[in-house]
Amino acid sequence: MLFLIYFVSFFLLSLGKVSMLVAAIMDVVTSNCESADKIMFKPSLPKNAIMRDIAAAIEVIEEGGIHWDEPPEDKDDKGGKGMKGIGIKILEGTTVLGLSRTNGRVEMEDSDADHMKTVQSLPQSFSFNKANERFPVQDRVSSVVVPGLWDDLHSEHVAVPFAAWALANWAMASEVNRSHIQELDRDGQAVMTALVAPERSVKWHGSLVARFLLKDQNLPLNESVSDWTSSLLSTAFQASKVQDVSLVEVALSAFLVAIERSPDAREVVMDKGLQLMRETAKQTPKHKSVQGSLAKALELLCCEGLHMSLEESQKWSGILLPWVFSKPCSDTVRASAINILAHVLEDYGPSSLPISQGWLTIMLTDVLSTKKSALMTGNNQPGTDKVKTQIDQSNIVSASQIANQLAIAVVNLAGTQLGTSTDSEDMFPLVDMLSLEPFVGPLKNLKKDKNFKVNAADSALATLKGIKALTEVCAEDSSCQSKITDFGVMCLLRRLLLEDDYEQLAAIEAYDASRALEAQDHVSSSSGQSSAANTNDSSSLRVPPTAHIRRHAARLLTVLSVLPKVQKIIVADETWCKWLEECSKGKIPGCNDLKIQSYAKATLLNVLCNYQSNSVNGDMTDKKNEPCPHYAEMIFLINPERPHWKCLDKVMPNIEDGSSSANDDSTECVGGPSSGASSDDDSSTSTSTSENCSGLDIAPLDVVFVHGLRGGPFKSWRLSEDKSSTKSGLVEKIDEEAGKQGTFWPGEWLPADFPDARVFSLQYKTNLTQWSGASLPLLEVSSMLLEKLIAAGIGDRPVVFVTHSLGGLVVKQMLYQAEAEKRDNFVKNTIGLVFYSCPHFGSKLADMPWRMGLVFRPAPTIGELRSGSPRLVELNNFIGDLHEKGMLEVLSFSETKVTPIVEGYGGWAFRMEIVPIESAYPGFGHLVVLDSTDHINSCKPLSRTDPSYKETLDFLHKMKARLHK
């Protein structure tokens, strides 16, 4: 049914004005009062409205209706017959209702009955806003008006809704109108009256008026903005309870503008409005626009120098984390939530650990869910690599167990800090967060177990395992890396690297324990009794493994540093850039570890090189053939503070000066998908940087160390106190003890004795047996490392590989594959190979009887090391051909003592010669036989005069001399 409503002002209107209002009212009737962003009508009233009309509308709103107090007049301004009243005409011949005042009588016409009904005269003064006063005419009018025509309106309230609608139209139409409204409503009471009106339509249009006035930057703020803000938030909350989403949206749109412009409004909301915002968010979880407005509003509050209380932060965590991980949420909502969480962690440090740990737990759980689905799909595809699938399954199973442990740690830490009374939000403000998966099960157990104990060390250990698991799962999966970046992992990593929350928590626990002990001693001394042993004695508290957490957080950061969005986040954060640079030089407490120093420098190299090339459009064509090197987390830079990397120090000031988009508040630079700095630096920055770097003395040679079975990038190359292993464990711990302490000679001796080289050390996973997890076969390991080396630019200039045990076969396989794939530079630039106890023709360890194999369950790599393996012979022949052609030189070392493998009772141990001399010598190059040296210690010299070091040093000098020929 088409409705047409004629509203004739109760002050004299010309015929032209009547026509104008008729058109406008049609817009009102056909509009659905949708969201502020989808307003269905355009302003129908003029851009230059007469102030008298605006004043009349404001008066109607303020007084709540129209009063018939003035005597009637028979003519209007143009001499025509005047008409006052409200006319409603419902077309299609159904009903026509008219209220007019011409002779003191109100006539109502019903076209269906086709006759006129006259009712008794109205009182001289009649106001439509007095709903409690019942008159016969009102009863008759209400019975005629079609129900639902004005939502919750009744005929006696029509004047105020029309006035509110007119005011909204005028405000929308022009800046001049808004200026007049502001002038006539200086105290903002008319708008405030509309915002608190009982009618939905009045609130809706009142919210629009407030929004248009607030958005006009040329208008000053009036004194009522704070009251408007409170009323708008209350309207949104009340509307959300009845799922009136359109009213929620328009109220929040004005609310958002209010807190953007008014500091006083922000303070009022932060002080009294957070609960209403939170409840509104809970009641509208499926409405993106509402969630987006609330997220943006809360972000504005937190980023303008205001701080939520710890209790409020904990209550909001149950909303913020779903905003981060929920699929329906937009990228904008996710980025706002991450930014808010970053401020919470910044404000409350160790007290916010349950939130940050819960964030990590949900992230790991979400990633594992995706990986499991992908793995199930992949298993159904033909040609699936069974070994890699087995490794993926092993990683997922292990990570799932860790995720469960992490969830338990989150709940227990929350219980330790807040108690175990989880019945209400006021008593346990984290109850909403812990009602999310995967915390539901542990939370139930928390309610049952009232005597659990957890401390900072336990919590830190769970976080360490969580970071390690997340890294293992995502290390080779770019989609996983992108996903966790969008989920805000950069915020967590920044916190773990730059701050010391777990140390602070441990210090708080130690202080509390000491105070409790003092109190107990005082009570005991007063009663004359000796105090019992205190289980909370500060001396018994364990130190959290924060150094390990930082190392693995730095490793994950290096993995992610190849992503453009991660590079933008880091470049935009000056504090983080400086921390990485100082850490790479070992100048920051907690950065004494060689691995974390390498991770820090590798991250900076990955980030800043790409930032520099991407920020200069003019040079992009010239750099197509010179891609930036990408240093993977398995490539360790030895001595990253040396002059070979000083070019980075010259880039840093330019980036800091050019990053005008970087925010001074570094907390805001750790967001999700929408975070990051713009890369619109001028070309002079890059040009000057290139010139500064071009004159540096670049090292002419790369030296790459590759460890063997159960080895590592650092522990395999430590100094040895004894050339034979006197301690041994089970076969899986063959290299666990050796080399843990002592001098790392490639980093301490070699740079001093041979400074003309960049030194790297590689890491890859190897196992002797499958009991400790699955590992890739030789071919897959070599292929993976080859890709990583080429991506890092290793092989673009002369390189010497120094290898131990299986590492020698890995390098030989890499060269073989590079030759087959026509990667000529890598083969041509490999000028030297050093083999420490390399099983060129197999190892006795792989030749143990098959019955032992049933016990040991040898890994695939071990099976490939059997004596006489055709594959090993083929690889050796290939390297022999390169040596014969003069393309590379070879130096080999051989062990001479047996190595303990399995320890028995009474000090007995099963020992064997792992790589005999006939297998250690490839048949070409120079061989050095190491006296009284076993397999593990063949690459661990006792001193600079030890042949295992001196011969290698001489070989490197020989390779350098070869370059100058």
N, C-alpha and C positions, 0 to 999 in steps of 0.2 A: 504494500500500500504506500502510495506516495503522500507524504505529509507536506503541507505548506502552512507556515505559521507567520502571521503578521503581528509584528510588535510595533505599536505606535507609542512613542515616548509620551510620558505624562506631563511634559512641558510641550508648548506649541511647536509643531514641526511643519515645515513647508512640505508641499507635495513632493518636491525633489528629494527631500530627506526620507520621506516615507518610502519612495521607490528604492532608495539606496539601502535602507534597512531591510526591505522585503528580500532583496537579493542576498544580503548578508545572512538573514535568518535561514534562508534555504541552505546555506553552507553549514550552519549549525546543525540543522536537522539531518543532513546527509552525512555529516562527519561522525566517526565512530570513537572519537577521543582516544586515538591510538598513541603510540609512543611519540616522544618529542622529536625523534629523528624521522618519523613517518607521518607527519601531520598531513591530514587529507585535504585541508582547505588552505587556500591562500588568503592573504588579508583582503577583505572586501570593503573595508572602511578606508577613507582617504588618508593619504600620507601627510596632509596638512589639516588635521582635524581642528575644529573650533574648540578653543579651550573651554567654552561654556558647556559643550557636550561632554568633554572629558571630565569636567568638574561635576556634572550631573551624574555620570556613571560612578565616579568615586563616592559621591554622596549616597547613592543607592547602596553601594557595597558597605559603606561604613555604618549606615543606619539600618541596614538589613531589609530594606524594602522601599516602596514608593508610597508616599502619603498624599491623600487627596484633601489637602487643607485649604487650597486656594479656590476662590469662586470660579465657576465655569465661564468660559468665554465662547462666543458663537463663531468667531472668525480667527483664522490663523494669520501669519505674517503677510501672506499674499492676498488676503481678503477672502479666501475660501472658507468653507464651513469647517470649523475646527473639530477635531476628533481626538478623544482621549480614551485609553483603555487597552485591552489586550484582545487581539483577534486570532482565533485559531480556526483554520479551515482545513478539514480533512477531505480531500478530493474523492472522486468516484462516488459522489452522492451519499456518502455515509453520514457524516455529521458536520455541521457548521456551528461553531460556538462563538458568540461574540459578547464581550463585556464592554460597554461604553458608558459614558456619562454625558448625556446631552440635556436631559431635563430632570435630573435627580432620580431617574429610574434606570434600572439595569434590565435590559431585554435579552433574552436568549432565544435564538432561532434554531429550530430542529428541522432540517430539510426532509428528514424521513417522515416526520409527522405532518409536515407541510402546514404548520400553523405556528403562531407566535404565542409564547407563554410569558406572561408578565408576572414578575415577582415583586415583593414589597421593596420599598426603597431602602437603600443602604444608609448607614449613619453618615453624618457629614464628614467625619474623619475615619478613614478606613485604611489599614496598612496590611499588605499581603504577607508580612513576615510573622503575623501573630497567629500561629497555627493552633494555639490553644483556645482561641476564641472562635466559637462555632456560630455561623450565621446560616440561615436557610439557603442563601444564595451560594455560600461556599459548599454546602452539602450537595446542592444541585450541580455546581460546576465540577466538583470532584467526581461526581458520578458519571459525568459526561466525558471527561478527559480520558483518552485511551490509556490504559495501564502500560507502564513501561516506556511511554513516550519520552520522558526525561529521566530515565534510569530511576534514581531514588527521589525525584522531584515530585512535588504536588503543585497544583495550579496556583496556590497562594504564594508559592516561592519563586515563581517564574521571573520576577523582576530582577532579583539579585543574580541569577545565572546569566541573564541577558547582559546585564551590566558588566559582569566579569568577562564574558565572551567579548564584548565590545572593547574593553580595556586591553585584552590580549591581542585583538586584531590591530588596534591602534599601535600598541607597542611593537608588534611585528612589522608594521607597515613602514615606519621611518624613524630616523634618529630624532627628527623634530618632535614627533609625537612622544617619544620616550622622554625627551627633555621636558615636555609639558607635564607628563605624568609625574616625573620626579619633582618638578616645581610645585605641583598642586598637592602632592603627597609627600611633603618634606620629611615627615616623621615615619613614613612607611607603614602607617597604621591601616590604610585601605588595603594594601597588599597583604598585610598580616591578617586582617579580618577575613579576606578571601581564603587564605591558607588554612585557617582554622574553622571555616564554615562547615556546617553539617552536610551540605550537598556535595556529592562527588564532582559534578560538573564545575562547581565554583572552585573547588580545590585544584582541579585539573588546570583550568584557565588561570587561576591565581598563580600556580607554579610556573606557567608559561610567562606571565607578566614578570615575575621575579627573575626568571632566567634571562629574558630579553634585557631587562634593566641592568642586571649584573654583568652581562656579557659586553655591554656598551662601555668601552674603556674611557670614553669621553665624559661619562657621568660619574660624579663622586659617589662614594658609598655613604648611605645614610646610617643613622644610628640603630636601625632595626635589623640590620643584616644578620646579626647573631641570633636574634629571635626568629627571623625567617628560617635560618639554617636549622634550628632546633625543630621548628614546625614542619619543615620539609622532610626531615628525617623521620619524625613521628608519623607523618602521613604515609611515607614509604613503608614503614614498619607495619602500620595498621592495615594498609592495603595488601601487604604480602601475606597477612594471616588469612585473608579471604581469596588469595590468588588473583587479585586485581592487578595484573602485571603491567597493564598500560599506565595505570596511575602511579605504580611504583617507578616505572621508567621515567615519566615526566617529572616526578618529584625529585628523583635522584639526579636528573640532568641539571636542574636548578641548584640542588644541593652541592653538586660537584663544582659548579662555577662559583658558588658562594665561598667555599673553602679555598678555592684557587686564589680568590681576590682578597679575602679578609683574614688577617692574622687572628683577630678576635674570634671569628667564627671557628677557626681551627682549634683554638684553645678550648672553646666551649664544647666542641665535639670530642676532643681528646679527653676532656674532664668528665663529660656526662653522656656522650653519645655512642661510645664504642659497643656497648651491649646491644643497643638497638640495631646498629650496623651488623653485628654478628648474628643476631636473631633473624634479621632480614635475609642475610646470606643463607642461613640454614633452611629457611622456608621457601627459597627460590633456587634450588641447586641446578635445575635444568634450563634456566633462562640465562643465556649467555650475556645479553645486554645488561641485565641487572648485576650479575656477578662482575662484569667488566667495570661498571660504574663504581661498585663497592671497592673493588681492587684498586682502581685508580685513586679513589678518595683516600683509602687507607695509606697508599703509597705517598700521597701528598702530605698527609699528616706526619708520617715517619721521616720524610726527607726534608722537612722544613724546621729542623731543630727541635721538634717535639719527640717525646719518648713515651711509648707505652710502658706501663708498669710490668714487672716480671709476671705477675699473675695474669694480666690481660694478654701478654705475649703467649703465655702457655695456653690460655683459652683459645686464642686465635690460631694456634698451631694446627688444631683439628680442622680448620678451614683452609689455611694457607697451603698445607701439604697436598690436599686434594686439588687445589687450584694448580699446583705444579704438575701433578701426575695425571689428572683426569683428562681423558681424550676430548670430551665436549668443550673444555676450556680453550679459549683462543690463545695465540702466542702472546698477545698483549697482556692478558690476565696472568699467564704464566710468568712473564717477565716482571710484572708488578709484584707478584707473590714472592719471587726470588729476591727481589730488591728489599722487600719488607723483612724477609727472613734474615737477609744479610745484616740489616740494622739491628734486629733482635740479637743475633749472635755477637755483634759488636758491642751492644749495650750491656749484655749480661754474662758474657764470657763463660766461665765454668758452670754457672747456674743454668745456662742454656744448652748444656751438653745433651740432655735427653732429646731436645728438639733436633740438634744437628745429627746426632746418632740415629734418630728415627728417620730423618731425611735420607741418610745413607742407606738405611735398611730397606726403605720402600724403593729406593732407586735400584738397589741390587736385586730385589725381588721382582721388580717390573722387568728389568733386563733379562733375568733368568727365564721369566715366563715367555718372553719373545724368543729367546734362544731355543727353548724347548720346542716351541711350535715350529720354528724354522728347521730344527734338527729332525723332527718327525716328518716334515715335508720332504727334506733332503734324502732321508732314508728310502723313500719310495721312488727316488729318481735313479735311473740306470747310470752306471759308471761312477757311483759314489766312492770316494776314497775311504776304504774301511779303516785304515790306520788313523787317518785324520778324524773320522767320525768317532772312533774310540777315544781319541784324545779329547775331543769336544765333550763327549759324554762324561768322561772322567772329570773334566773341569766343571761341568754343570753340577754333577753329583756333589763334588767337594764344595762348590760355591753355595749350593742349596743348604748344606749342613751349616755352613758359616752364616748364612742369612738367618737361619733359625736361632743360632747362638747369639747373633747380633740383636735379634728381636727380644730375646730373653734379657740380654744385657740392658737394653733400653728400658724395659719395664722395671727391672730390678733397680736401676739407677734412679728412675722416677720415684719408685717406692722408697728408696733410701732418703731422697731429698724431701719428699712430700708426705710420707707415711703411707699406710695401706688402706686408709678409708676412702674408697673409690665410689661412694654412693652418690655424691653430688659434685657438681662443677666447682662450687665454692670451696669444698673441702679438698678436692683433688682436681685442680684446673687443667691437668693434662688428660682428663678422662676422655674427651672427644678425640684427641690424637690417638690414644691407645685403644680406642674403639675401632680403629682402622685395621685392615689386614696389613701386616701379619702379626699384630700385637694382641689379637683377641684371646688366643689360647694362653700365652704367657700372663695376660692380665687376670684371667680366671685363676691361674695357679698362684698369683700374687695374693689374691684374696684368701686363699686357703693357707698359704705358708706365711705366718706372721713373724718367723724368726730367721728369715733369709739375711745374708750378709753380702754386700758388694762394695768394693772400693774403687778408687781411681785407677789402680793398676788393672783390675779386672775389666773395667769399662774400656780402658785404653787398648788392652789386648784384643778385645772384640772389634774395636775400630780398626786396628792394624790388620786383622784377618779380613775384615770387610773391604778395606782398600786394596789389599793384595788380590782378593777374589775378583773384585771389579776390574782390576787391571788385567788379570789373566783372561777373563772372559772377553774383554773388549780390545785387547792388544792388537789383534789382527783383523778386527771387524770394524770397518769405517762407519757403517750404519749405526753400530752400537756406540761408537765414539761420538757421533753426531747427536744421538739420542740423549746420552747422559749429559752432554753439553747443554742441550735444551732444557734438561731437568735441573740445571744449576750446579753441576758438579764443580764448576770453577769457584763458586762461592765457598764450598766445603774445602777445596784444596787450598785456597788462599788462607782460610782460617787455620788449617792444620799446619801450613808452612810458616806463616808469619806470626802466629800467636802461640801462647803456651797454656791453653786452657787446662790440659790434664796436669801439668806441673802445678798450676794454681789450685786445682781441686785437691791434689795430693797434699799441698801445703796446708790447705784448710783442714783436711782430715787430720794431719799430724798435729796441728794446733789444737783442734777439738779434743784429740786423744790425750794430749798432754794436760789440757785443762781438766779433763775428766779424771785423769790419774791424780792430779794435785788435789782435786776435791775429795777423791776416795781416800787419799793419804791423810787428808785433814780430818775426815770423819773417823778414820781408823785410829789416828793418834789421840783424838778426843775421847774415844771409848776405850783406849788402851789395848786395842786388838791389832794384830798385824794384818796388813792388807793382803788380800789374795791376789794372785797373778791376774793382771788386767789384760784381757784379750785385745783391747784397743790401744795397747802400749804403742806410742809413736815409733819406738825403735823397731817394732815388728811390722810396720807398714812397708809394703813393697813399692819400689819406684816404678812408675808407669813407663812403658817402652816408647817414649816420645821420639827418641832419635830414629828408631825403626819406622815409626809412623811418618815422620818427615821424609825419610828416604823413599818410602813407597809412594807417598803423595807426590814427591818430585818425579818419580818414575812415571806415574800416571799423567802428570802434567806434560812430560816430554812426549808421551804417546799422543796426547791431544794437540800438541803445539803445531802440528802440520795442518790443522783445520783453520781456514780463513777466519771463521767467527771467533775462534779461540785467540788467534793472533790479534784481532781487533780489541778484544777484552784486555789482553795483557799490555798492548801498546798504549791503551787509554789510561792505564793505571800506573802512574809514575812511581808510586811507592813500591809496587810489585816489581817493576823493572829494576829499580835500584837494589831491591832485596836480592833478586836473582844474580845481579852482577857481583854484589858483595859476597854472596854465598859461594859463587864459583871461585872466588879468591880465598875462601876459608876465613873471611873476616867477621863472620857472624857466629855467635854461640849456637851450637847444634849443627853447624856446617863443616865440622872437621872430617866427616866421612868422605872418602874419595869418590864414592858413587854419587852422593848428593851434589858434590861440586861439579861432577861431569853432567849430571842431569840439568843443573841450573844453567850451565854454559850452553849445552845443546839446545835447551828451550829458547834461550835468547837468540842463538844463531838461527834457529828455525823461524822464529817470530820476526826478527828485525830484518833479515835478508828479504823475506817475502814482503814485508811491509814496505821496505824501501823500493822494491821493484814494482809493486802494485800501485804505489802512490805517485809514480811519475809516468804519465801516459806517453810522453814523448819518447821515452827510452824503451817502451815495451817491445817495439819492433826489433831493436838491437839486441834485446835480451832473450829472444826466442831460442837461440842456440846456446844460451848460458843460463840454464835454470838454476835456481837456488838449491844448494844441497839441503837434504833433509836427514837429520841425524836421528835415527831410531833409538829407542831406549836400550837396545842391546849393543849399541856401539858406544863405548866409553872413551871420552876424551881425557887423555892423561896429561896432567899439568895444564889445565885450561887457562891458567893465569899467565902462561908464557907469551912472549912477543908474537907468536904466530897468530894469536887471536886478538891482538890489540886493535885491529881495525874496528872491532865492535865498540870500543871505548870512544871512538871518534863518531860513530853513528849515534850513540846515546844522546849527546847534547842536542843534536839536530832534531831528533825525534821529540825530545821533551819540549823544545821550542816550537816545533811545528804542530804538535798535537793540541791545537786550540780547542778541540772538542772534548779533551779529557777533563773530567770533572775533578775539582779539587778534593772533593769528598770521595776517597778511593773506594769506600764501601759501595758506592753506586755503580762501580765499574765491573761488577761481578754478576751481571744479570744473565738472563736466558737468551732466547732467540733474537730479541730486539736490541740487546745491549751491544756496546762496542763504539769505537771511535771512528769518525769519518776519515777517509784516506785521501784528502784533497790538499795535501801539502804542495807547495810550489816546487817547481823543478830545480830551483837553485839549491835546495837542501840536498838532493841526491847528487847533484853535480859536484858540489863541494866535498861531499863524503867520498865520492869516487876518486877525486883528485888526492884527497888525504891518504886514501888507502893504496893508491897505485904505487907510491914510492916506498912502501914497506918491503923489507927483506923477507920474502916468502920462503919458507923452508922447502928445499928442492926434493925432499924425500919423505915418504910416509912409511912408518913401521907399524905393522898390525900384529898384535899378539892374539893367538887362538888357543884356548885351553882344550884339555882332553876330557876323558870320562870322569864324571863327578867332580870336575874342576870348576873354576870360576874365573872371572876376568881379573881378579886381584889375588885371591888366595893361592892360585896355582903358581904365582910368580913371586912369592915371598922368599926371604932368605931362610936358610935351613940351619939349625943348630947341629944337626948330624946328618950325614948323607944316607943313612939307612933308617927306616921307620922302626922305632922301638915300641910304638903303641899302635894298636889296631883294634878295630871293632868288627862288626859283621861286614860282609862284603859291600853292603850299601854305604858304609862309612869309610871307604878306602881312602878318600882324600878329605875327610871331614876335619881331622885335627891338624894335619900338616899344613903349614903356611898360614894359620889364622893370625898369628902375631909376627912381628918382625918387619924388616925393611921390604918395601915393595920396590924391587930393584929397577923395573922399567920406568918407574916414576921418580926415583931418587938418584940412582947411579947413572942411568943412561942419558938423561938430559944434560948432566954435567959433563960426561965423557963424550957424548955425541949430540951436540946441541942442534945440528942441522937437520932435524926431522920433526915432523908431527907424529906423535905416538898415540895409537889407539889400542884398545883391548876389547875383544868381542865376548859376548855371553850367549849361550844357547843351552837348552835343556837337554840333559842326557841322563840316562839311568842304566845301571848294570842289569837290573831285573825289573820286572813289571810289578813287583810288590810295592814300589814307591810311586807308581803312576806310569801312565803311558808316555812314550816319547817318539818323535819322528824317526824314521829310518835315515840313513846317511844321505840318500839322494834328496829327500825333502828338506833336510837340515841345510844342505849345501845350497839348494835352490833358493831357500828363504834368505840365507845370509848373502848370497850373491845379489839379490834384489836390493837388500838394505845397503850394501856397500856401494853399489852403483848409484843409488839414490843419494847417498852422502858424498858422492864425487870421489870416492876412493877407487883408484884405478884410472883416474884421468891423468895422473902423473906417476912417476916411478914409485913403486911400492915393494917392500920386503915383508914377507909373512914369517913370523916366528911362531912355531907351533909345538904343542906337546901332545904326544899319544894320538888319540883319535883326531885331534885338531889338524894334524898333518893330512889325514885322509880327506877331511872336510875341505881343505884348501885345494887339494888335488882334484877333487870332484868339481869344485867351483870353476877351476881353470878349464877342465874338460867340458863342462856345460857352456861356459862362455865361448869357447872355440866352436862348439856345435851351433850356438845361437848367433854366431857372427858378431860377437861383442869383442871386436879386435883390440880395442884400446885396453881392456882389462887384461888380456893375455899379453899384449905387447909391453905394457908398462909394469908387469910383474917381473922384476929383475933378479929377485933372490928369494930362496926358501931355506928356512932353518927348521930342522926336524929334531925334536927331543924325544927319543924313544918312540918313534912312529912305527906302527906295525905295517910296514909296506907290503909284507906278504902274509899277514895274519898274526894272531896272538894265541898263545897257549891258554889264555883265559877263556877264549871261545872254543877251545878244543877239549874242555873237560867232558867226562863221560856223560852220556845222555841222561843217566840216572840223576846226576847232579843237576842237570838241566830241569828235571822235574821239580827239584827242590827250589832252585834259584829262579825259575821262570825267566830266562834271559830275555832282555829287551831286543827289539828288532835290530838295533844297531850292533849289538854283540854278535848276533847270528851272522852278520855280514863280515865279521873279522876272523872267520875260520881260516886256518892255514891252507894255502893253495887256492883261495877263492879266485875264480876267473876274473871277477870284477876288479879285484885288487891288482891282479897282474896287468889288466888292461889299463888301469889308471897309471900304474908305474911306468908302463911302456910309453904312454903319452907324455909324461913328464920327462922321461929319458930322451925322447925325441926333441923336446924343447931345449934341453940341456946340450944335446949334441949339436943343435943348430946355433948355439951360443946366445940364446935368447934369455937364459937365466942361469944363475949359479946356485949350487946346492951345498948346504952344510948339515951333516947329520951327527947326532950323539947317540951313544949306546949305553945302556945300563949293564951292570956286571953282577949285581946281587939280587937274591930272591926277595920278593915283597910279601909281607904277611897279608893273608886274605881273610881267613876265618879264625877267630880266637877261640881256644878251647880252655879246658880246666887246667889249673896249675900253671898258667903262663904258656901252655902249649898253643901253637898257632899253625894253621895250614899255610905254607909259604910256597911261592912258585915264581919262576922267572917269567914275567908277563910278556915281555918282548925280547926274545933272544937276539944276539948280535946279527945272525943271518937274516933276520927280518927287519932289524933297525937300519941296516945298510941297504939302500935302494939299488946299488950296483953302479952308481956314478956319483960324482962330486967328492967332497972331502968328508972322512969319517973320523970322529973323535970318540975314543973309548974312555968312559969315565970310571975310574977305579973306585971300588967299594961304594957304589952308588946304586940304589934300587930305582924302580920305575917312577915312584912318586917324586923322588928328590932329584931326578935328573935335570930338572929345570929350576932348581933352587940352589944357587951357588952359596958357598960359605963366605966368600970374600971376593974382592975385585980381582984377585989373582987366581981364583978358581977357574979351571978351564971351561966350565960351563958358562961363565960370563966372559972371560977374556977372549975366547975363540969367537964368540958371537959379536963382541965389540969390534974385533979385527975384521970380521966378515962385513960388517956395516961400513967401516971405513973403506974397505975394498969396493963396495957397491957405490959409494959416493965418488970415489976416484974414477970409477967406470963411467959415471955420468959426464965427467969433464973431458973424456977422450973424444 
